[in-house]
Amino acid sequence: MKPLDHLFRPIDIGTMEVRNRIMMAPLSTHWAPDDGHVTQQLIDFYEARAAGGVGLIVCEGASPDCDHPYWKRSLGLWSDDVVPSFRRLADAVHAHGAKLAVQLLHPGPDAHSHLKGLRPIGPSAIRCKTNGQISRELAADEIGRIVALFGEAARRAREAGCDAIHLHAAHAYGLLASFLSPLRNKRADAYGGSMEGRMKLVVDVMASMHERAGRDFPIIVRLSADEIVAGGQDLREVEMLAPLLVAAGASALEVSAGALPELDGRVIPYTGTALGLNSRLAAAIKAVVDVPVIVVGRINTPQIAGDILARGQADMVSMARALLADPAWPLKASRSTTTAFTVSPRRSSRAAITQTS
Ligand SMILES: Cc1cc2nc3c(=O)[nH]c(=O)nc-3n(C[C@H](O)[C@H](O)[C@H](O)COP(=O)(O)O)c2cc1C
C-alpha cells in the first residue's frame, strides 16, 4: 500500500465510523453570536470542508458554561436553546458523508470573564498570562457544578445529532488542562498534587458525559504529550496518564504539544518548524494505549500525512490551517492515491463516498 492510501482507509473511534483518517482540528472563527448558537456562516464554513472530503470535523471550542464563554462570539453548549442550530450543522456535515465532533472547551483561568463581570476560575489563584487576570480557585463544592455542566453539554451534542465530543485538555490552557498541569494546579485536595489528583477533574467530567450522553458516545481527548516547559507535564508523565484516560472512557487521544502562552509557536507551529513535528510524541503515546491516536501540528501536505500513518506513528492526522486554506484538501490528496474517492454532492444523511479506483 502506498503511504497516501493509508489516509483513505476508514477508521472506528469507539462507535463512530469515519470514512477516512483526516480530521479537521478545531479552529475558532468567532463567527458565533454571543448566545453561543451556530450561525449559517459557520454551517457554510464546515459544510464546505465536509464536501471537500474530510472524514471528521471537530468544530471550534464551545464552552459548557454560560458564565464563562470561551471568548467573544464563540460557541456555547450551555442551553437547550442552541440545540436546533447544532442539529442544522450536524445535518449539513452528514449530508456529505463526514462526521461531526463538538469541541468542549471551558476557558477556566484563560477566560475573558470580565466581559460578564466575573473572575476567571481555575484550580488555583494564579496570574494568567493569556489574559493578565488572577483566577479564582474553585472551591471543592463548586467542582460538582462544573462537572454537571460538561455532562449536560454532551447530552445536548448528542441530541443535536453530533457524533462525538472532543474534549480540550491540552496546552496548559483552559480549565481541564489547567487542572492537569503542575504549572497551574497548586491544590492540596483530591483535585491536585499527584498526577491522579490533577487528572481527577477530567475523569469526573468524562463520567458525567457518559452518564448524560450515553457510555457509547465517543470522547476524543486532546492532550499535550509534552508541555515542553520546565515544571510542566512531560512525556514520561503523559505516557502514564494516557492509559488511565482510556480506562476512564476516552475513545481516542489527539496528541499535541506545548503550553500557552510560553510556547504559542509550538501549539500553533510557526511556519518554518518541521512538518508533522508531533509525530514522534504521538508514536510514544500510541505505544501505551489501545485506542486510536490522532496527531496534530503542521501536517499540511499529503506526503507528510501519509508517511505518518504508513510509519504507524498515529492512526489519524488532524489539520487546522491546511483545511482552513483549502476545504478540498482531502479530495485533491486522494487524486494521487490508488484509492481516490469522490464525495457525492447528493444531500443525504448516508455516507456518500464512491471509490473511483
Ligand atoms: C485561527 C485558529 C483557531 C484555533 N482555534 C482552536 C480552538 O478553538 N480549539 C483548539 O483546541 N485549538 C484551536 N486551534 C489550534 C488548532 O486546532 C491546531 O492544534 C493548531 O493550529 C496546529 O495545527 P495546524 O498546524 O494543522 O494548524 C486554533 C488554531 C488557529 C490557527
Ligand as a Chemical Component Dictionary entry (heavy atoms), coordinates in Angstrom:
data_LIG
# 
_chem_comp.id                   LIG 
_chem_comp.type                 NON-POLYMER 
_chem_comp.pdbx_formal_charge   0 
_chem_comp.three_letter_code    LIG 
# 
loop_
_chem_comp_atom.comp_id 
_chem_comp_atom.atom_id 
_chem_comp_atom.alt_atom_id 
_chem_comp_atom.type_symbol 
_chem_comp_atom.charge 
_chem_comp_atom.model_Cartn_x 
_chem_comp_atom.model_Cartn_y 
_chem_comp_atom.model_Cartn_z 
_chem_comp_atom.pdbx_ordinal 
LIG C1  C1  C 0 -7.234  30.513 13.977 1  
LIG C2  C2  C 0 -7.046  29.320 14.861 2  
LIG C3  C3  C 0 -8.026  28.989 15.781 3  
LIG C4  C4  C 0 -7.876  27.874 16.621 4  
LIG N1  N1  N 0 -8.880  27.538 17.487 5  
LIG C5  C5  C 0 -8.746  26.441 18.279 6  
LIG C6  C6  C 0 -9.795  26.032 19.148 7  
LIG O1  O1  O 0 -10.897 26.592 19.205 8  
LIG N2  N2  N 0 -9.567  24.957 19.946 9  
LIG C7  C7  C 0 -8.375  24.273 19.934 10 
LIG O2  O2  O 0 -8.212  23.306 20.673 11 
LIG N3  N3  N 0 -7.384  24.620 19.074 12 
LIG C8  C8  C 0 -7.545  25.668 18.250 13 
LIG N4  N4  N 0 -6.548  25.989 17.373 14 
LIG C9  C9  C 0 -5.346  25.110 17.270 15 
LIG C10 C10 C 0 -5.537  24.066 16.138 16 
LIG O3  O3  O 0 -6.603  23.185 16.416 17 
LIG C11 C11 C 0 -4.274  23.243 15.896 18 
LIG O4  O4  O 0 -3.973  22.493 17.047 19 
LIG C12 C12 C 0 -3.055  24.083 15.528 20 
LIG O5  O5  O 0 -3.415  25.117 14.614 21 
LIG C13 C13 C 0 -1.950  23.218 14.899 22 
LIG O6  O6  O 0 -2.463  22.565 13.755 23 
LIG P1  P1  P 0 -2.089  23.075 12.239 24 
LIG O7  O7  O 0 -0.591  23.114 12.160 25 
LIG O8  O8  O 0 -2.690  22.000 11.366 26 
LIG O9  O9  O 0 -2.720  24.412 12.043 27 
LIG C14 C14 C 0 -6.695  27.095 16.530 28 
LIG C15 C15 C 0 -5.718  27.411 15.576 29 
LIG C16 C16 C 0 -5.873  28.501 14.746 30 
LIG C17 C17 C 0 -4.813  28.807 13.715 31 
# 
loop_
_chem_comp_bond.comp_id 
_chem_comp_bond.atom_id_1 
_chem_comp_bond.atom_id_2 
_chem_comp_bond.value_order 
_chem_comp_bond.pdbx_ordinal 
LIG C1  C2  SING 1  
LIG C2  C3  SING 2  
LIG C2  C16 DOUB 3  
LIG C3  C4  DOUB 4  
LIG C4  N1  SING 5  
LIG C4  C14 SING 6  
LIG N1  C5  DOUB 7  
LIG C5  C6  SING 8  
LIG C5  C8  SING 9  
LIG C6  O1  DOUB 10 
LIG C6  N2  SING 11 
LIG N2  C7  SING 12 
LIG C7  O2  DOUB 13 
LIG C7  N3  SING 14 
LIG N3  C8  DOUB 15 
LIG C8  N4  SING 16 
LIG N4  C9  SING 17 
LIG N4  C14 SING 18 
LIG C9  C10 SING 19 
LIG C10 O3  SING 20 
LIG C10 C11 SING 21 
LIG C11 O4  SING 22 
LIG C11 C12 SING 23 
LIG C12 O5  SING 24 
LIG C12 C13 SING 25 
LIG C13 O6  SING 26 
LIG O6  P1  SING 27 
LIG P1  O7  DOUB 28 
LIG P1  O8  SING 29 
LIG P1  O9  SING 30 
LIG C14 C15 DOUB 31 
LIG C15 C16 SING 32 
LIG C16 C17 SING 33 
# 
